[in-house]
Amino acid sequence: MTQEFELRSGVPANEPTLVWGCDKTFSIDLKASKRVLITGKDSFIGNSLIRYAKTHYPNIAFDVLDMRTPAWKNHDFSQYESVFHVAGLAHLEIAAKQMDIKDQYYQINTDLAFETARYAKQKKVKQFIFMSSMSIYGVSAPYGKFHRITRFTLPAPATFYGDSKWQADRAVRAMEDDAFHVAVLRPPMVYGQGCKGNYPLLQKLAHKLPVFPNVHNERSMIYIDNLCEFVCQLILSGENGIYFPQNPQYTRTADMVKLLGKAEGKNIRLLSILNPCVKLASWVPGKIRMLVNKAFGNCCYAQELSHYNGLNYQIYDLQESIGPSQEQMK
């Protein structure tokens, strides 16, 4: 029986059962035919998935549904084996706006996700895949400190964005039963040509700077084509569970900037002599400290969370992933 869930102000009476993807063994028919509905129009991840699947998984047929008006409820969900829910309001889109917009986080990231999952279940969809976020674990560790997330790390969102995703994460999992599989993805930063967020900022820095601090930090990230490979195989598996897809190695910000420069034909020098300046800036209150911690802070998933027996998706390493998407170059 579906567990009742009080949105926004409450939580399930009991935590939904934790099903870890890393504990599963997958047996996937890569040639099986599937029909999938992507709920959320014009998303970077959704559009990238369709492009990627055209080359690698033509046996998966995708439709896209605009979720910005109530008309989405008139769409026939019963024709799909899986629904991939990517509709959401990202923190970067409203960071500079008024606090009173916070309700939109919960209306879009929580309520809409819950309603979509409930509707999919009513229409006998077998698998619901929800894009959660690493943000449910809070902000990254500041410069000089390390934060590694394991299966024992409890979510502790520090922003309205993270909390809205966490509430949705729990709500959709609480609906799961034997006939309705729920898979929740908690990816770290997704990057690739055409994405938004921190990656374009690093591209700009690589374009302008001849040198960069040689700071040693660790971040979990996932290249968009690796994520698309993961989602395609997860769809074909029909499985449930909680997943933490990431690249095969942690990313150091300095290495990424150097590779971005190399992609433009530049040789950016990494200088450890600049590191004390970064440390000094990390003590300056306000925006400067925030930017330093965002660029040089540490936050990563334990690698064991991201290895799935029989589901192999880590195709490209950091060096191979910098530049245009592998699919865009074909």
N, C-alpha and C positions, 0 to 999 in steps of 0.2 A: 504494500500500500504506500502511496506517495506520502511523504512526511510534510505536514503543513509548515510553511515558512513565512514568518512575518518580515516583510521587506523593510529595509532601512533601519528600523529601530530595534529589531530583534534578531535572534539567531535560532536555528533549529533546537528543539529541546535536547536532542543528542547530536553530537557531531556526525555528519554523514560518514559512512564507512570509508576508510582510506584504502584505496586500491592502487598500489604503486606499479606503474608500468615497468619499472626496472626489475620487478619480481616475476614478470610474465615471460612465457616462451611463445613466440609468434610463429605461425605457419601461414604464410601469405601466398595466395595465388596471384601473381603479378599480372596475369592476363584476364582475370575475372572482369566482367562488365558491371559497372556501377553507375547509378545516376545520383548526382549530388546537387543540393541547393546551397548556394552561398548566400547567406542572409547579411546584406550589407553591400551597397553599391559603391564603386569607385574607391575601394580600399587598396592600398599598396599590396598587402598580402593576398587579397582575393584576386586582383588582376594578375599578380605574379604567378599565382598557383594555376590559373587558367592557361597562361602562356607556357608555363613549364610543362603542364600535362599534355598539351597539344603535341609536343615532341616525344615525351617519355612515356606517357600513359594515355594514348588515344582511346583506350577502353573505358576511361572514366569520362562521363558526360556531365558538364556543369551548366547550371542555370544560375543567374544572379537576380536577387530580389532587392528592390529599393525598400528600406525600412523607415524612411523619413516621414511617411504618412500612414495613417491607419489602414490604408488600402491593402497593406501586405497581408492582412488577415483573410482577404478574399482569394489568396493564392492557394492552389491545391497542393498541400504538402505530401499527400498520400502517395504520390508518384515517385518519391525519392527513398533510397535506402539510408542516406546520410544527410544531415544538415550541418553545415560548417558556419558557425555564427561568428562573424568578424565585425559586425556593426558596433561602434563604440565611439566615445568622446575621449580623446587623448589629453593628457595633462598639458602637453605643449601647446595645444590649440587655444587654451583659455588662461594660461598662466598670467597674462598681463591684464585680465579683465576683473570685474568686480566680484567680491566674495558671494554676492547674492546669486551668482550663476551656479553655485555648488549643487543646487537641486538638479541641474541638468545632468551632472555626473550620475546621480542615482536613477533618474528617469531613463537615461539612455543605457548606461553601463550595467545597472542592476535590474530595474523593472522590465526593460525591453528584453534583456537576455532571458529572464525568468518566463515572461509571457511567450517568447518564441519557443523555448524548450517545452513549455506546457502544451502549446498548440501542436508542436511536432509530435509529442507523445500521444495526444488525442488522435492524431492522424496516422498512428501506427508506424511512424518512422523508427527504424531500428537503432540508429546511432546518432547521437547529438555531440558535436565537437565544439567546445567553447574555448575562445581565446581569452585566457586569463592573463596574468602578468607577473613578472618578477617583483613588481612594485608592491605586491601584497606582503612582502617581507620587510618593507620599510626602505629607507634610503641606504645608499652604499656607505661603507665605512669611510671615514675621512682620510685625507692624505696621511700616510705613515702607519695606518692601522688596517688589519685584514679582517674580512668577513666572508666565511665560507658556509654556505647553506647546505645542510644535510637533511635527511628525512626526519630528523629530530628537532629541526628548527621550526619554531612556531611562527606563523604569520603575525606580523605586527605592523600593519599599514600606517604610514606617517602622513598621508595626504588624503584628500577627498577622493582623488582618482584611485589610489591604491585601495581605499576602503570600499569604494563602489565595486571594484573588480573582485575583492575578497568576498563581499556579500553575495555577488552573483555566482562566484565559484562554489560557494557552499549551497546556494539555492538550487542550482541545476543538478548538483550531485545528489541532493536530497530527493530528487524525483526519480532516481534510477531504480529499475527493477530488472527482472530476468529478460523482459521483452524490450526494454529501453536502455540501451547502453550509453553512458555518458563518459566522454573523454575530455579532460580538462588539460589544456596546454598552458604552462607557466614559463614562456620563453624569456630569455634575457633580451638585451638590445638586438633588434633585427636590423641588418644593414644590407645595402646593395644600391646600385644605381637607381635613382628616382625615389628613394625613401626620404622621410622627413626626420627631424630630430637632430641628434648629436653628430651623426655621420656627415651630413652636408657641412656642418661647422668644421669638422676635422678636415674635410676636403678644402675648405677655404683657407684654413691655416696652412695646409701643405702647399697651397698655391702661392701664398704670400711669404712664408718664412724660410730663410736659408738655414736656420739652426733651430733646434728644439731640445728641451731638457731631457736628459737621459734617465728619467725616473723609472724605477722598477715597481710596477703595479700589476695587478691581475684582475681581469674582467672576463666574465662569461659573455660571449656574444654568439649570434648565429647568422650566417650568411643566408640570404633569402632563398637561394637555390637549394641549400641543405634543408631549410625548413620546408620548402615545397616537396622535396623528396620524402621527408618524414610524413607530411600530411597525406600524400598520395598512398603511401604504404599503410598508414593507420586507417584510412578509408577502406582500403581493400581488406584489411584484417577484420573490420567491424568491431574491434575491441573497445573496452572501456578503460578507465584508469586515469591516473595523474601523471603528467609527462613534463620533462624538463629538457627539451631538445637544445643542444648547443654545439658549437664547433668542436672539433677533436682536440683543440688545445686552447688554453686561456690566451687572452689578448693583452698585450702591453700597449698602452696608448702611444708611446714613442715609436714602437715598431709599426703600428698602423699608419701614423703620420709619415714615417719614412717611406713606406710602401706606396702611399698615396702620392707622395712627391715623385717617386720613381715612375709611377704610371704616367706622370706628366713630363717625364724626361729630366726631372730635377734630382740632384743629390743633396738631400737635407742631412746636415751633420747633427748627430746626437751628442750633446755636450753635457757631461756630468758636472762641469763647473757651474752650470746654470741651476743645478738642483737646490742649492741654498736659497736662491731667489724664490723658488717654488715653495720651499718650507716657510720662508718669511711671509709670503703672500697668504699661506694657509692660516696664519694667525690674524690676518686683517679681517675684522668683522664685516658682515654685510655681503654684498654681491661678489666681491673679490674672493672671499673665502668659499662661497658657494660655487663659483666657477672653477676654482682650483680643485675642490673636492670632486666636482663632476668630471673633470678631465683626468685627475690623477688618483682618485679614490679607488678603493678595492671592493669588489663584490663578485662572487662567483659561486656557482653550484658545484658541489662535489661531483666529480666525473662519474661516479658509480650511479648517480641518479639519471644519467643521460645515455647509458648503455642498455640496449634492448636486444635480448637474444632472439635472433631471427628477423630483426628490423634494422636494416643497415642504411643509414641516411647521411653519414658524415663523409660526403664525397669530396668536397673542396676544403683545403686548408686556408689559412689566412692569406698567404701569398697568392694563391690561385684565385682568391675571391675578390681581390682589389681591382677596381676598374669596372668596366661594363659587366652586367650580368652575363653569365655564360650563355644563356638563351638569347640575349640580345645580340651576341656576336655571331650567332649562327644565321 
